[in-house]
Amino acid sequence: MKCVICNSPHIQMKKVDEEFRWGNDILLVPMEVSVCLSCGERYYDKKAMKKIEEMRSRLKTRELEVQEVGKVFKEHLA
């Protein structure tokens, strides 16, 4: 398999944090997906897509137990 973005043959399974936006918050979900080692493009198989769909559904219904791991700050422009 070659990367559709940069045409590199260097694609490998890696553990990544998939990012879901939830209002002003961000939920990081650890997943294992194929990643191009040259440009970082991610490729999702059926298992990964099912997990993503499940997380989005659970976010909408607020059925997730989450842990705060940090804070994000934004500069207030006058």
Secondary structure as GFF3:
##gff-version 3
##sequence-region A 1 78
A	DSSP	beta_strand	11	22	.	.	.	ID=ss1
A	DSSP	beta_strand	25	36	.	.	.	ID=ss2
A	DSSP	beta_strand	42	43	.	.	.	ID=ss3
A	DSSP	alpha_helix	46	60	.	.	.	ID=ss4
###
